[in-house]
Amino acid sequence: MTIATIVALAAEETEHHGNVALETVGYGIVALLIFGALAIVTLSYRNVANRHSHKAEAYARAHANDVQHVGHGH
């Protein structure tokens, strides 16, 4: 046997004819789960400023004189 024959036989043994798309579905599922978890974390920060609006209003009243109104309405 020659080396070319051995390599051809080895390649023939290891070759499989499966559905490659089906083999990689796991990566899509893992990515979907990770992005879903990140979306939940992002959505948990919605409306945080309004949860503490009493603190923001108290700060605004305490520092009302610190704001300088100059320029074009800023």
N, C-alpha and C positions, 0 to 999 in steps of 0.2 A: 504494500500500500504506500502511496505517496502522501506527502503532507497535504496536498490539495484535496485528496480523497478524504483524509481524516478530518480536515476542516469542514468539508462539505457535509460529512456525516454528523459532525458535532453541531453544525448549524441547523441541520434538518431535525435533530433530536430536540433542540431547545426552542425551535420555532413553534409557536402556537397561533391558532387562528381564532382569537376571541374577539369580543366586542370591546374595543378600546374605550369607547365612550362610556360604556357601562362600568368599566374598571375605574374610571376617574370620577364617578358620581360622588364618591366620598369626599373629595376635595370641595366640590360645590356645596355639599351639605355642611361641612365644617365652616366654610366661608360664610354661608347663610346664617349659621348659628352665631358666629362671631359678630357679624354686622348687626344681627338682631339684638345681641347683648349690648353692643355699643349704642344702638338706637334707644334702648330702654334707659341707659345711663344718661344719654342726651336729653330725653324727654323728662327725666326726673328733675332737671334743672329749670323746667318751664315755670314761669310766674314766681320765681324766687324773690324778685324785687318787691312784688306786691305782698308777699308773706311778711315782710318787715317794713311795710310802708309807715307804720307809726314811728319807727326809728328814723327813717328818711325825713319825715315831716318834722320831727323834733330837731334833727341836725340842721335842716333848712331854716327853721325858726331861730336856732341858736347862732347861726352863721349868716344871717341875712345881710348884715352890714359888711361882710367880707367880700361880697360880690361887687365887682366894678363893671358898670355898664358903659362901655366905650365902643366906638366904631359903628358899624352898620347894623345896629340892633342886636349885637351879641352881648 
